[in-house]
Amino acid sequence: MRRRGAAMAMPGPAPAFEPAVPVQPWTEERIARLVEEAASRTPAAAGAEATVRVCGGAARVDLDLVVDHGTHLATVAEAVRHRIGDRVGAETGLTVEAITVTVVDLRLPDQAATAQHEPRADTDAWTAT
């Protein structure tokens, strides 16, 4: 029984969905930028440079990283691995098979007070830098 004023749905094909922005493929370079962005959001981590290799549905990540001086390196590396694995998996649908984190440098505390002084003319160039 049909209620008064109710419209009946007509069976038929559903309208095709067209995204407003075309979907870009996940190239290794694009995934590497995603990895670098995810790593840079980890506290005490900076200067991330990534290389990504994809084979089938799995990705392998090599990451060079600068870490703040005085932080526990293993803790930062594990936090970066966790963040990258979650982000790459969620965004691309790939399984992250391996993440190699190499700490290439330590970022020293900001010494802005000493950096603002101009070197004197009688000092050696090596001691001024």
N, C-alpha and C positions, 0 to 999 in steps of 0.2 A: 504494500500500500504506500502510495506516495503522499507526502505531506504537502499541504498547500504552500506555494511559494518556494519550495525546494527545487533546485536545478539538478538534473541528472547529469552525471559525468559521462561523456562520450568516450568509449574505448578507442584507442588509437596509439600511434607511436608517440613517445615522449619527445618533446622538443630537444634538439641537440644543444649541448652546452658549449659555448665558445668562450674561452678565457679572454679577458680584456688585454692581457699581456701574453705574448707567445711564450711558452715554456722553453727555457734554454736547456740544452743537454748538460749533464754533469761531466765536464771534461776533467782530466787530472789537474790541470792548472786551476780550474774553478774550485775544485775540492781543496787544493792547496791553499787558496785564499780563504776559504771557509775555515780550514784548520788554523791558519795564522790568526784569524780574527777570534776564534774560540780560545786559543792559547793566550792571546793578549788580554783577555778578560779574566784570567786567573791572577789573583793577587801575587805580587813579587815576581811575576814573569813579564818579560818584554822582549822586543827585537826578534820575534819569531820568524823563521824562514823554513818553509816546509817543501818537501818533495813527496808526491803521492804517486803510487803505482796501483792501478786497478786491473784485476784479472777476474773475469766473470763477475760474481756478485760480492767479491771481497776486495778490500783496500788495505794497502800497507803504507804507513806514514813514517817518514824520517823527518825529524824536527830539530833544528838548531835553535837554541834558546839562550837569552841573557836573563840571569836571575839576580835579584837584589842580594847584596852582600849581607851576611849574617842570618840568612834563612836556611832552613834545613832542606838541602837539595833533593833528597829522596821524597820528602813530603810535597814539594812543589812539582816534581816530575810526576808523581802519582796523581795529583790534582789535575794536572794538564792532561794526562792520559785519559782520565775519567771524563773530563769535560769534552775532549775531542771525540772520544768514542760515542758519547751520547749525542753530540751535535751532528756528527757525520751520519750516524745511523738514522737519526730522526729526519734530517734534511734530504738525504740521498737514497735511503733504503738499503745502502750497502752495509755489509758486515765488516767491521774494522778488525782485521786479522792480527795486525801487529803495529805498535807505535814505539818507535825508537826515539828517545829524547836525549839529545846531546847538549850539555851546558857548555857553551862556547866562550862565555864571558860572565864576569860578575859586575853588577852595577854598584858602584860605591855610593855612599851617602852624599847628598848634595853639599858641596863645599862652596856655596855661592859667595861667602864673605871673602875667601882667598882668591877666587876667580875674578872679582871685581877690581882688584888692585892692578894698576898698570905696572909693567916691569920698568925698573929704573934704567937709565942709559948706561950706567956703569956695571950692570949685572950681565952675566953670561947668558946667551940665548938658551942654553940647555937648562939653566936653573929657572928661567922665566916661564917655561912651558910645563 
